[in-house]
Amino acid sequence: MTDLLQETHDQAEGQKPLVLVDGSSYLYRAYHALPPLTNSKGQPTGAVKGVVNMLRRLQADYSGSTVVVVFDAKGKTFRDDIYPEYKANRPPMPDDLRSQIEPLHNIIRAMGLPLLAITGVEADDVIGTLAVQATKAGLHTVVSTGDKDMAQLVNEHVTLVNTMSNTVMDIPGVHEKFSIGPELIIDFLALMGDKVDNIPGVPGVGEKTALALLQGLGGLDSIYANLDKVANLGFRGAKTMAKKLEDNKEMAYLSYTLATIATDLDVGCTITDLVNGEDDGGKLLEYFEDLEFRGWIKELKENGELRPMKGTLANKAGSPAASAESSAPEIVVAAAPTEVVYETILEQSAFDVWLEKLKASELFAFDTETTSLNYMDAEVVGVSFAVKAGEAAYVPLAHDYLDAPQQLDRNAVLEALKPLLEDESQRKVGQNLKYDRSVLMRYGIELKGIAFDTMLESYVLDSNGRHDMDTLAEKYLGVKTVKFEDIAGKGAKQLTFNQISLEQAAPYAAEDADITLRLHEALWPQLEKSESLKSVFTDIEVPLVPILSRIERNGALVDVNLLGQQSIELEKRLCELQDEAWTVAGEEFNLSSPKQLQALLFDKLGLPVLKKTPKGQPSTAEEVLVELSHNFDLPRLILEHRSLSKLKSTYTDKLPKMVSPVTNRVHTSYHQAVTATGRLSSSDPNLQNIPVRTAEGRRIRQAFIAPEGYKLVAADYSQIELRIMAHLSGDQGLLDAFSHGLDVHKATAAEVFSVGLDEVTADQRRSAKAINFGLIYGMSAFGLAKQLNIPRGDAQKYVERYFERYPGVLEYMDRTRAQAHEQGYVETLFGRRLHLPEINAKNKMRQQAAERTAINAPMQGTAADIIKKAMIAVDAWLQESSLDARIIMQVHDELVLEVKEEQLDELVVGLKARMAEAATLDVPLVADAGIGNNWDEAH
């Protein structure tokens, strides 16, 4: 159990929570959720294995806690005496489940866990009674169940944990799931009934009606005391509902009694009697051998004990600790396959069998193993496939240590696979298939039929965190995969895949395909729950994969000589800045050393300390130097030196070395699953960070050139985030400004400074621009004052006047903050969810930062979605047309294309039109385009 979980559950004395497990609930759920397993004798074993897995996971997540397992006893309960039809609709327990009860009970007892089954009552009642006992004894209780009725037990001392869905429900969690508090759950069940348990409820009352009654009038007693007010609640059928309630009052209160979990029973023991003992390894081994649980048999023999499984609740969004501060989506850990079989294919006959399997499959996982991460240089070493969970194969094709007869011919295998890989109707799933597509293009294979990509499935579900296979496997499958470093080593001596022994390479490669397929089977059902998320995935992210691959391979032509000349000039300027800095400082020092700079600025020169490092030292971070540079020369010189040094090392020195010897172009890599907002990022080189506002940055852009006979066209959106703000807020002032084609910054200045449009000065427009963009990013009056270098009082007046003139913007911000706090995420116009893990953080600064993100993220995320949709539309047009043009870069809201000079007019008209049509807003979406011999000229 993590420290964070302990902080939530443990008492001041350091006591652990009591963990009460609804064994009957998990027995049924494991039986229905997991594949039907049997041993060699035909004895069913799947439900036993599933429940024991869950118990071991709970032991790990709540290490040191007492874990008690409660089952329903045989025979009738007191509810059957009250209402003979209670649970009458339930079918009898299947024989293959009934036969697993005794073995499961035996294993639980051998694990040293108390097992309770009290005659005449249900497991829920035993759990409710023990939870009340624990509360009176000053203990927190964790109830592990999948039964929604248990929500009535939740209070500040009792929390529900669902190990199968990996979620936790505290008081806010009950409100979120049911729209009412725990105190009204019994009333809720009494009104609407429960078909599963055959609780009758009130005829004609469904979930929505029950909620309307409870939210409008309170619990059952209050509803019946105010039947005359029911008609005024406004829900459908409200006018006739009072009579239905009155006619069925007896049934409603009977249902209330049936739905109420007893909490005052004599269960024959107290919580002090319930202790966890040591597991009985001998008995466990006997039971596991009988049921043929080979993995656990091996574990017992190797360790001498059955250790708790690695937990899946700790530090996740569903944990009690996280639920107070985080709202990440529910994580459902998928069940593992019963058996894993990985095949290494060295014979043509075996390959032919697998080829037929792939052709016959509705979906298969595909992965390449290569010599490099650079898609332009990488050579295929082998390929792997999976057609069902736990069954995968690896085909080695170019391992150095294998003689030719011991591995299949690479060209022959790829040629045989080509029709399948290029078949649009043959659906494939992969992890980051953009890379595999680009590598295969080197062999004349254009990968089509990309139906799913697990990296993107995870990213669309929750853009926060990492989306590599190792992380996803542990998160969604509870599996620790073999990492590349485990078989290849690290650092300078790391092997390439073709150098790794087949004994290690083959299982690793086959596992990649298997895990990919299993991840898809775990992730896709979660995406399907939301039509908007499903649409973001299928209509935006997946279609973008081949387009980005194409753009990457197109590459950009750069003028190496111009970059070389700029490097020389930058080096000269850096030397001058160093000399100036030394003169101002009165001594020589290393401008790149934070320690020397710290001593110089704050100890020797006595500059004010604006911020400290976590260790309590004066900070020399960029934001500190920017603030100091307003009044002191040395920080200004340091900042300029840092900026130019970074340009030189990152671009002017490095870009010439990144030119491909094959294409004579620079090829970046675009990343779809990195930023939280949906924006693309790029690396090697990073095209997003080339400055556009400085002369030096623009000179780097001048080095991106058009080939002879072509021009570069750079097209971007005009003030796209402000236009999105106008659309999302619906503010009439902003809508009017954009609809009439006004300069929105000038229009804002006229409003804020109460002057006519033709009277707005350059300074006023600059201030209005800072306000417009500052508010998008959640800037406060304090931040605005710093940016404009004006008194905070003046900045506050500007902000207040802005909101007076544009009240819709303020309403949007307030509404968005409230939604973010309530649901834990905000959405783009197209339904992309942007989760805010710290929106309800106890730390106010972190919470306020999350609120600022909540305001900005829908705009930035919508802008990201729009440019992606534009890329899809433009690429489709270019592929179908006869235009000699190609997209070579995408940077923020900008597309850069190479275009044949004779076709410029047609291209620009079509490009601007398709970008403008990428989304329908309440204001015009405007794309501007420039033409030049280089990127700077075009932009």
Helices and strands as residue ranges (DSSP letters): H 3-9, E 18-22, H 23-33, H 46-61, E 67-70, H 78-82, H 95-98, H 101-110, E 115-116, H 123-136, E 141-144, G 148-153, E 158-162, E 167-169, H 171-178, G 182-184, H 185-192, H 207-217, H 220-225, G 227-233, H 238-247, H 249-259, G 271-273, H 281-291, H 294-303, H 320-325, E 341-344, H 348-360, E 363-370, E 380-388, E 391-396, G 404-406, H 410-421, E 427-430, H 433-441, E 450-453, H 454-461, H 469-472, I 473-477, H 484-488, G 491-493, G 497-499, H 502-528, H 531-535, I 536-541, H 542-554, H 560-585, H 594-598, I 599-604, H 622-629, H 633-647, I 648-652, G 655-658, E 669-671, E 681-683, H 695-702, E 710-717, H 720-729, H 732-739, H 744-752, G 757-759, H 762-776, H 781-788, H 792-805, H 807-823, E 825-827, E 833-835, H 844-880, E 885-891, E 894-900, G 901-903, H 904-916, E 927-932, H 935-938
